[in-house]
Amino acid sequence: MTTVGDIRAVLERAYPPQLAESWDTVGLICGDPEAPVTKVAVALDCTQEVAEAAVAAGADFLLVHHPLLLRGVTSVAADTPKGKVIHTLLSNGVALFAAHTNADSARPGVNDRLAELVGIVPGRPIVPAQQPGTDKWGVMVPETDIEAVKQAVFSAGGGAIGDYTECVFQWQGQGQFRPQQGAQPTLGSVGELHHEAETRIEFVAPTRARSAIEAAIRSAHSYEEPAFDCVELDVPQQLDDAPGLGRIGYLPEPITLAAFTQQVADALPTTVWGVRAAGDPDKMVHKVAVSSGSGDSFLDAVRHLDVDVYVTSDLRHHPVDEHLRAGGPAIVDTAHWASEFPWCAQAAEVISTQTGVETQVLDIRTDPWTITADPTK
């Protein structure tokens, strides 16, 4: 039996929650982790229409991109808009889960799908995700403590390199110390110089585990004051397949901005908003940057990445005008919903492939824009 907790685990592996931006709220919004799941529905937003469609489809789990409770509420009473959604889901046994900026940054994720659709192979992110730091530790231990210290370090998260665990390097040497008044030495005597055969154990560990590693060393080491050192490593990041927001890649052949804009419009789901561009229609574009959803915060970044055109959504007059005046690349502005909805099929495939549970993408356009009008001739 597959449970809500099982689906959550699959999604957190595919879209690690630590990749989410600090302001974001991702993960399980409502539902019992122990409840069984026989069908998963996927949509971009959890509107009332989407919630009712998930129930009608017989889903036990609804995955969305945009968190329902991203902006704080003080009530989920059934007579409030968001409360009604929650009550609709819970009263029909449907769990709700959101994968937002963590799905934007993940590989593959929302931005990879957008990049593929506009015609590029997704390369490096515009803004790489902050990668966890790595420390290299060295600990000097007497022979009687070697195994105890190593096992404590491993249990605290040390000694893992890629697909290998319990990795250490060690060599023998001789330590010396003179206990001073007030010391309670395990070996030696106060006031006397003591020599002891010791082994240095070296290993790596995530920087985030630093406190746990130090505590493990002190608890397993027999010395009153164990000797150790810890240095944070400067590990170069490989950007081509790094997680992060946005993607950069190349079109197979340069084409005009006008032709590329039409190519984007043809590739993305149709919306009333459509697709518009800013720049010389005859400009040749080859190197492309994309950022799903609202991407005006990356205008400065793409200007320094030597791209020809930037595809994103929700752009405003003044930021785009100033961007172009500063020599930035051409802009293609899409509907927010259109740039992200294609991810739903990718996410559904992740779930079905890894769990065998039936999935269904709810083909509901939740783009809020419903009317465009041409000026009267």
C-alpha positions as CSV (number, residue, x, y, z in Angstrom):
1,M,0.0,0.0,0.0
2,T,1.3,3.4,-1.0
3,T,0.7,6.2,1.6
4,V,0.7,10.0,1.6
5,G,4.0,9.7,3.4
6,D,5.4,7.6,0.6
7,I,4.4,10.1,-2.1
8,R,5.8,12.9,0.1
9,A,9.2,11.0,0.3
10,V,9.3,10.6,-3.5
11,L,8.6,14.3,-4.1
12,E,11.1,15.4,-1.5
13,R,13.8,13.4,-3.2
14,A,12.8,14.8,-6.6
15,Y,12.4,18.4,-5.3
16,P,14.5,18.7,-2.1
17,P,12.9,21.1,0.3
18,Q,16.3,22.6,1.1
19,L,16.3,24.1,-2.4
20,A,13.3,26.2,-1.6
21,E,13.8,30.0,-1.2
22,S,13.8,31.2,2.4
23,W,10.5,32.9,2.0
24,D,8.8,29.9,0.5
25,T,6.5,27.3,2.2
26,V,6.7,23.9,0.6
27,G,5.7,20.4,1.5
28,L,2.6,18.7,2.9
29,I,-0.1,21.3,3.5
30,C,-2.8,19.0,4.7
31,G,-3.4,15.2,4.9
32,D,-2.5,12.2,7.0
33,P,0.9,10.7,6.1
34,E,-0.5,7.3,7.0
35,A,-3.5,7.5,4.7
36,P,-3.4,5.3,1.6
37,V,-3.0,6.8,-1.9
38,T,-4.4,5.1,-5.1
39,K,-4.4,8.2,-7.4
40,V,-2.5,11.5,-7.5
41,A,-3.8,14.6,-9.3
42,V,-1.4,17.4,-10.4
43,A,-2.1,21.0,-11.0
44,L,-0.4,24.4,-10.9
45,D,-2.6,26.1,-8.4
46,C,-5.1,24.8,-5.8
47,T,-8.1,26.8,-6.7
48,Q,-11.6,25.8,-5.6
49,E,-12.2,24.5,-9.1
50,V,-9.0,22.4,-9.0
51,A,-9.9,21.0,-5.5
52,E,-13.3,19.9,-6.8
53,A,-11.8,18.4,-9.9
54,A,-9.3,16.4,-7.8
55,V,-12.2,15.0,-5.8
56,A,-14.2,14.2,-8.9
57,A,-11.2,12.4,-10.4
58,G,-11.0,10.2,-7.3
59,A,-7.6,11.4,-6.2
60,D,-6.3,10.9,-2.7
61,F,-3.4,13.3,-3.2
62,L,-3.2,16.6,-5.0
63,L,0.3,18.0,-6.0
64,V,0.5,21.7,-6.9
65,H,3.3,24.1,-7.7
66,H,2.0,27.2,-5.9
67,P,1.5,26.8,-2.2
68,L,-2.1,27.5,-1.1
69,L,-1.0,29.1,2.2
70,L,2.1,31.0,1.0
71,R,0.5,34.3,2.3
72,G,-0.5,33.9,5.9
73,V,-4.1,33.4,7.0
74,T,-5.6,33.4,10.4
75,S,-8.5,31.1,9.6
76,V,-9.3,28.1,7.4
77,A,-13.0,28.2,8.2
78,A,-15.1,26.7,5.5
79,D,-16.7,30.1,4.7
80,T,-13.3,31.6,3.8
81,P,-11.8,31.2,0.3
82,K,-8.8,29.2,1.3
83,G,-10.6,27.4,4.1
84,K,-13.2,26.2,1.7
85,V,-10.5,24.6,-0.4
86,I,-9.0,22.9,2.6
87,H,-12.4,21.6,3.8
88,T,-13.2,20.3,0.3
89,L,-10.0,18.3,0.2
90,L,-10.0,17.0,3.8
91,S,-13.7,16.1,3.8
92,N,-13.0,14.0,0.7
93,G,-9.8,12.4,1.9
94,V,-7.4,14.4,-0.4
95,A,-4.0,15.4,0.8
96,L,-2.4,18.6,-0.5
97,F,1.3,19.0,-1.2
98,A,3.2,22.0,-2.8
99,A,6.6,21.9,-4.6
100,H,7.4,25.5,-5.4
101,T,10.8,27.1,-5.7
102,N,12.4,23.8,-4.8
103,A,10.8,22.4,-8.0
104,D,12.1,25.5,-9.8
105,S,15.6,24.8,-8.7
106,A,15.7,21.0,-8.9
107,R,17.2,19.1,-11.8
108,P,15.1,18.2,-13.6
109,G,12.4,20.7,-12.6
110,V,10.2,23.5,-13.8
111,N,12.9,25.5,-15.4
112,D,14.3,22.5,-17.3
113,R,10.9,21.8,-18.8
114,L,10.5,25.5,-19.8
115,A,14.0,25.5,-21.4
116,E,13.2,22.4,-23.4
117,L,9.9,23.8,-24.7
118,V,11.5,27.1,-25.9
119,G,14.1,25.1,-27.9
120,I,17.3,25.0,-25.8
121,V,19.1,22.3,-23.9
122,P,19.0,23.4,-20.2
123,G,22.4,24.3,-19.0
124,R,23.6,26.2,-16.0
125,P,21.2,28.1,-13.8
126,I,21.0,31.9,-13.8
127,V,21.4,31.9,-10.1
128,P,22.9,28.6,-8.7
129,A,21.5,27.3,-5.5
130,Q,23.7,27.6,-2.5
131,Q,25.4,24.2,-2.1
132,P,26.0,22.6,1.3
133,G,29.5,23.3,2.6
134,T,32.0,20.5,3.3
135,D,34.4,20.3,6.2
136,K,37.6,18.3,6.5
137,W,38.3,17.1,10.0
138,G,41.4,15.7,11.7
139,V,41.1,14.0,15.2
140,M,44.0,12.7,17.3
141,V,42.9,9.6,19.4
142,P,44.7,7.0,21.5
143,E,44.6,3.5,20.1
144,T,41.9,2.4,22.6
145,D,39.5,5.1,21.2
146,I,39.9,4.6,17.5
147,E,36.8,2.5,16.7
148,A,34.6,4.3,19.1
149,V,35.4,7.7,17.7
150,K,35.0,6.6,14.1
151,Q,31.6,5.1,14.8
152,A,30.4,8.2,16.6
153,V,31.6,10.4,13.7
154,F,29.8,8.1,11.1
155,S,26.6,8.2,13.2
156,A,26.8,12.0,13.2
157,G,27.0,12.3,9.4
158,G,30.7,12.2,8.8
159,G,32.8,10.1,6.5
160,A,30.4,10.1,3.5
161,I,31.8,10.7,-0.1
162,G,29.3,10.3,-2.9
163,D,28.0,6.8,-2.8
164,Y,30.5,5.7,-0.2
165,T,30.2,5.8,3.6
166,E,32.6,5.3,6.6
167,C,35.4,6.9,4.6
168,V,38.5,7.9,6.7
169,F,42.2,8.2,6.4
170,Q,44.4,7.5,9.4
171,W,48.0,7.2,10.3
172,Q,50.0,6.7,13.5
173,G,52.1,9.2,15.4
174,Q,53.0,10.3,18.9
175,G,51.3,13.0,20.9
176,Q,52.5,14.7,24.0
177,F,50.9,16.9,26.7
178,R,51.6,18.2,30.2
179,P,48.4,18.3,32.4
180,Q,48.2,21.5,34.5
181,Q,46.7,22.0,37.9
182,G,43.0,21.4,37.8
183,A,43.1,19.0,34.9
184,Q,41.7,15.5,35.3
185,P,43.7,13.5,32.7
186,T,42.7,10.2,31.4
187,L,46.3,9.3,30.8
188,G,49.4,10.8,32.5
189,S,49.7,12.8,35.7
190,V,49.3,16.5,36.6
191,G,52.6,18.4,36.1
192,E,54.3,15.6,34.2
193,L,55.0,15.5,30.5
194,H,53.3,12.5,29.0
195,H,53.8,10.9,25.6
196,E,51.2,8.7,24.0
197,A,50.9,6.7,20.8
198,E,48.0,8.3,18.9
199,T,46.3,7.9,15.5
200,R,45.1,10.8,13.4
201,I,41.8,10.2,11.8
202,E,40.8,12.4,8.8
203,F,37.4,12.5,7.2
204,V,34.9,14.9,5.5
205,A,31.5,15.9,6.7
206,P,28.8,18.4,5.7
207,T,29.4,21.9,7.3
208,R,25.8,21.8,8.6
209,A,26.8,18.8,10.7
210,R,29.7,20.6,12.4
211,S,28.1,20.9,15.8
212,A,27.0,17.2,15.7
213,I,30.4,16.0,14.7
214,E,32.1,17.9,17.5
215,A,29.7,16.6,20.0
216,A,30.2,13.1,18.7
217,I,34.0,13.4,19.0
218,R,33.8,14.7,22.6
219,S,31.4,12.0,23.7
220,A,33.4,9.1,22.2
221,H,36.9,10.4,23.0
222,S,38.3,9.4,26.4
223,Y,40.5,12.5,26.7
224,E,39.3,15.4,28.8
225,E,40.3,17.8,26.0
226,P,40.5,15.9,22.7
227,A,42.7,17.5,20.0
228,F,41.0,18.0,16.6
229,D,40.9,20.5,13.8
230,C,38.2,21.4,11.2
231,V,38.7,23.3,7.9
232,E,35.9,24.3,5.5
233,L,36.8,23.2,2.0
234,D,36.5,25.4,-1.1
235,V,34.9,22.9,-3.5
236,P,34.4,24.3,-7.1
237,Q,30.8,24.0,-8.2
238,Q,30.1,22.4,-11.6
239,L,27.5,24.8,-12.9
240,D,26.2,23.0,-16.1
241,D,24.0,20.6,-14.1
242,A,23.8,22.5,-10.8
243,P,20.5,23.2,-9.2
244,G,19.3,26.8,-9.0
245,L,16.8,29.2,-10.5
246,G,16.6,29.8,-14.2
247,R,18.4,28.0,-17.0
248,I,20.7,29.1,-19.9
249,G,21.3,27.3,-23.2
250,Y,21.6,27.7,-26.9
251,L,19.2,27.4,-29.8
252,P,20.3,25.0,-32.5
253,E,20.7,27.9,-34.9
254,P,20.4,31.7,-34.4
255,I,17.0,33.1,-35.4
256,T,15.4,36.5,-35.2
257,L,13.7,37.7,-32.0
258,A,10.4,37.9,-33.9
259,A,10.7,34.2,-35.0
260,F,11.9,33.1,-31.5
261,T,8.9,34.9,-29.9
262,Q,6.6,33.0,-32.2
263,Q,8.4,29.8,-31.4
264,V,7.8,30.4,-27.7
265,A,4.2,31.2,-28.2
266,D,3.7,28.0,-30.3
267,A,5.4,25.9,-27.6
268,L,3.7,27.0,-24.5
269,P,0.1,26.4,-23.4
270,T,-2.3,29.0,-24.9
271,T,-3.5,31.8,-22.7
272,V,-5.5,35.0,-23.2
273,W,-2.4,36.9,-22.1
274,G,-0.4,35.5,-24.9
275,V,3.3,36.2,-25.5
276,R,5.0,39.6,-26.0
277,A,8.6,40.7,-26.5
278,A,10.8,43.8,-26.0
279,G,13.7,44.4,-28.4
280,D,14.5,44.7,-32.1
281,P,12.3,42.2,-33.9
282,D,15.2,41.6,-36.4
283,K,17.8,41.0,-33.8
284,M,19.4,37.5,-34.1
285,V,19.2,35.5,-30.9
286,H,21.2,32.3,-30.1
287,K,22.0,32.2,-26.4
288,V,18.8,32.1,-24.3
289,A,18.1,32.5,-20.6
290,V,14.8,31.3,-19.1
291,S,13.2,31.7,-15.7
292,S,9.8,30.2,-15.0
293,G,7.2,32.4,-13.2
294,S,8.1,36.0,-12.0
295,G,11.7,36.6,-13.1
296,D,12.2,40.4,-13.1
297,S,14.5,40.0,-10.1
298,F,17.1,38.3,-12.4
299,L,17.2,41.1,-15.0
300,D,20.6,42.3,-13.6
301,A,21.9,38.8,-13.5
302,V,21.1,38.0,-17.2
303,R,22.6,41.2,-18.3
304,H,26.0,40.0,-17.1
305,L,25.7,36.5,-18.6
306,D,26.0,37.5,-22.2
307,V,22.7,36.1,-23.3
308,D,20.8,37.3,-26.4
309,V,17.2,37.0,-25.0
310,Y,15.6,36.3,-21.6
311,V,12.3,34.5,-21.3
312,T,10.2,35.0,-18.2
313,S,6.9,36.3,-16.9
314,D,5.1,39.1,-14.9
315,L,7.4,41.8,-16.2
316,R,6.7,45.5,-15.5
317,H,7.2,48.6,-17.7
318,H,9.9,50.4,-15.7
319,P,12.2,47.5,-14.9
320,V,12.1,46.3,-18.6
321,D,12.7,49.9,-19.9
322,E,15.7,50.4,-17.6
323,H,17.0,46.9,-18.5
324,L,17.0,47.7,-22.2
325,R,18.5,51.2,-21.6
326,A,21.4,49.5,-19.7
327,G,22.2,47.3,-22.7
328,G,20.4,44.1,-21.5
329,P,19.3,41.3,-23.8
330,A,15.9,41.2,-25.5
331,I,12.9,40.1,-23.4
332,V,10.2,37.7,-24.0
333,D,7.3,38.0,-21.5
334,T,5.0,35.0,-21.2
335,A,2.0,34.3,-19.0
336,H,3.1,33.0,-15.6
337,W,0.8,30.0,-15.7
338,A,1.9,29.1,-19.2
339,S,5.6,29.0,-18.2
340,E,5.0,26.6,-15.3
341,F,2.1,24.4,-16.2
342,P,4.1,22.1,-18.4
343,W,6.0,20.9,-15.3
344,C,2.8,19.2,-14.1
345,A,3.3,16.4,-16.6
346,Q,6.9,16.0,-15.6
347,A,6.0,15.8,-11.9
348,A,3.2,13.3,-12.6
349,E,5.7,11.1,-14.4
350,V,8.1,11.2,-11.4
351,I,5.3,9.9,-9.2
352,S,4.0,7.2,-11.5
353,T,7.5,5.9,-12.4
354,Q,8.7,5.6,-8.8
355,T,5.5,4.4,-7.1
356,G,3.3,2.9,-9.8
357,V,0.4,5.0,-8.5
358,E,-2.0,6.3,-11.1
359,T,-1.6,10.0,-11.9
360,Q,-3.7,12.6,-13.7
361,V,-2.8,16.2,-14.7
362,L,-5.8,18.4,-14.2
363,D,-5.9,20.4,-17.4
364,I,-7.5,23.5,-15.8
365,R,-6.2,26.9,-16.9
366,T,-5.7,28.8,-13.6
367,D,-4.2,31.8,-15.3
368,P,-6.2,34.7,-13.8
369,W,-6.3,36.8,-17.0
370,T,-9.5,36.0,-19.0
371,I,-10.0,38.9,-21.5
372,T,-8.0,40.8,-24.0
373,A,-9.3,43.6,-26.2
374,D,-8.1,45.3,-29.3
375,P,-8.6,49.0,-29.7
376,T,-11.6,50.0,-31.7
377,K,-10.7,50.7,-35.3
